[in-house]
Amino acid sequence: MERPKIALYWCSSCGGCEESVLDMSENILRIIELADIVFWPVALDIKYKEVEGMQDGEIAACLINGSIRMDEHEYMAKLLRRKSKIVIAHGSCACIGGIYGLSNFYKREECLNRAYKEVPSVKNPEGILPQAQSKDGECEIGLSEFHDLVKPLNHVIEVDYYIPGCPPNPEYIFEAILSVLQNRTLSKESVFADQKALCATCSRRDTKPEKAVIKEIKRLHEWQWDPGKCFLAQDMICLGPATRGGCEERCIKANMPCRGCYGSTENVIDQGGKFLSSLASIIDSKDEREIEKIADSILDMGGFFYRYCLPSSLLEKKIKMLSLEDADLFISLGKYGEAMDVYSRLISTEPNNVYVLQRIEELKTFLKLMGKDRIS
Amino acid sequence: MNRFEPKIIAFLCNWCSYECADSVGRAQKEYPSNLRIVRVMCSGRVDPQFMIKAFKEDAEGVMILGCHPGECHYKEGNYQALRRYILLKKMLAQFGIEGERLRLHWVSASEGDKFVNIVSEMVRDLRELGPLSLRDREINGKT
């Protein structure tokens, strides 16, 4: 009988998830006894072409880690979806967007400018940014396009199972691969982690405050904290109440509060909103001014509550970013000048966007027909 | 040109402000029709997820009306609403949603005129702010 095949792929990731595969230690040998690893860019030299040559559904299980940020990621995710029977989102980035998702608070151009121009250690006097198409003498060079937003894997393809965590618990990775190899039937979109919040299994749960206790939010470096007491009881933010358990409290055991990498529990659609709600219930104040002061003591609330889950949260991104839809809305309101502003700003960041250029021409012709040559 | 009409999702407490909205209706007082009212048992029932979802689903504003401090039917529900409101308002600013779009007021069942004022004021302010998805104030500010 032919041995089942396994593939592993990384999208926008730090490599920590690949490490977590190695963290399975001897269990990885048990997997190799049962199956062949046919594709694993970090460890094996197999080209994309060879994956393209495979038959549809030939791979038994494919673990994809990292979030979707570039064309290449999206292309490979869709390709592997076609070639695999089961696709498993591996790690926080693939499951809920991950730490890279915080860049959804910024525009694409802001990210590129920061990385290629503003960082003090970068020397780029000509201000060259990566382009999808460029010319070097005679040669046409193509690079993968950098997307506007970071997306979790399930915004691009259908995902069968999830292994959350940054990095995931190796035991769950082993269990997930084994369950596929042994043809165990699991419910669709099963999550390999606990069902309940981290607080339910936390070793410090006995000291978790029931009532309002927080008068001021303390930051880690400002405080000598007690290693045996709930962080929330010590006025420090711990995302445990709104985060799925299953990580074996690796951070808590190292005396660090939970940062929410396992994502929300079931039936919660917005981890950040849920945590905000739980934090509000333990703030000890009924006075508006005082509550505002406490709120001000949390720096970067959005970044804190949505550290790993911004792309999969309800709002997904900072809403203030410009898009073609904004121009459409301005046009529908009769504000043609503003619409033209949106177009010109879009074109200033992407000079070769044919679609925008076409829309500008359309708007100009329209204004001419209306007898408004000059935009008021 | 059509005037921009903002949509406002309003969460009204069953024991005070919903009763108030009802009495305003009975008294045939006029107030803007931009409000979409959701009756809840207590302002403390309004989860931040509801408010975020309202913005996600194209509401231009969200309003929570509850009982005056100390008058909550469930003792502390309105204080819970107050704390959530303050935290959420600060957090939404990071998402580019202005503070004026999220409002909390205490309205008792007998304060019909206050209710009408609050609603009209919010509708007026939101008309000025414009739709949520176009809120790029930089358009006029920067080059």
Contacts between the chains, C-beta under 8 A, distances in Angstrom:
chain1	res1	chain2	res2	distance
A	105	B	94	6.8
A	105	B	95	8.0
A	268	B	49	7.6
A	269	B	49	6.1
A	269	B	53	7.6
A	270	B	48	7.6
A	270	B	49	4.8
A	270	B	52	5.8
A	270	B	53	7.8
A	272	B	91	7.5
A	273	B	47	7.0
A	273	B	48	3.9
A	273	B	49	4.2
A	273	B	51	7.9
A	273	B	52	5.1
A	273	B	88	7.8
A	274	B	47	7.7
A	274	B	48	7.5
A	274	B	49	6.6
A	276	B	48	4.8
A	276	B	84	6.7
A	276	B	87	5.3
A	276	B	88	6.0
A	276	B	91	6.5
A	277	B	47	5.7
A	277	B	48	5.1
A	277	B	49	7.6
A	277	B	84	6.0
A	279	B	87	6.7
A	280	B	48	8.0
A	280	B	80	6.3
A	280	B	83	3.9
A	280	B	84	4.3
A	280	B	87	5.6
A	281	B	80	6.2
A	281	B	83	7.5
A	283	B	83	5.2
A	285	B	83	7.5
A	286	B	69	6.9
A	286	B	79	4.8
A	286	B	82	7.4
A	288	B	82	6.7
A	288	B	86	7.0
A	291	B	82	6.7
A	291	B	83	5.5
A	291	B	86	4.8
A	291	B	87	7.9
A	292	B	86	5.7
A	295	B	86	5.3
A	295	B	87	5.3
A	295	B	90	5.0
A	296	B	90	7.5
A	298	B	90	8.0
A	300	B	94	7.6
A	301	B	87	7.1
A	301	B	90	5.9
A	301	B	91	4.4
A	301	B	94	6.7
A	302	B	91	5.4
A	302	B	94	3.7
A	302	B	95	6.5
A	303	B	94	7.7
A	305	B	91	6.9
A	313	B	52	8.0
A	314	B	49	7.0
A	314	B	52	4.7
A	314	B	53	5.7
A	314	B	56	4.9
A	315	B	52	6.2
A	315	B	55	7.0
A	315	B	56	6.0
A	315	B	95	5.3
A	317	B	95	7.9
A	318	B	94	7.3
A	318	B	95	5.4
A	318	B	96	4.9
A	319	B	55	7.7
A	319	B	95	5.6
A	319	B	96	4.7
A	319	B	97	6.3
A	319	B	132	6.6
A	319	B	133	6.8
A	319	B	135	7.4
A	320	B	95	7.7
A	320	B	96	2.9
A	320	B	135	6.1
A	320	B	136	5.9
A	321	B	96	7.8
A	321	B	136	7.8
A	322	B	136	5.5
A	322	B	139	7.9
A	325	B	133	6.6
A	326	B	133	6.3
A	326	B	134	5.2
A	326	B	136	6.6
A	329	B	131	6.2
A	329	B	133	6.2
A	329	B	134	5.2
A	330	B	134	6.4
A	333	B	1	7.2
A	333	B	2	7.6
A	333	B	4	6.6
A	334	B	1	4.7
A	334	B	2	7.9
A	338	B	134	7.9
A	338	B	139	5.9
A	338	B	140	8.0
A	341	B	139	5.0
A	342	B	136	7.8
A	342	B	139	6.8
A	345	B	139	7.6
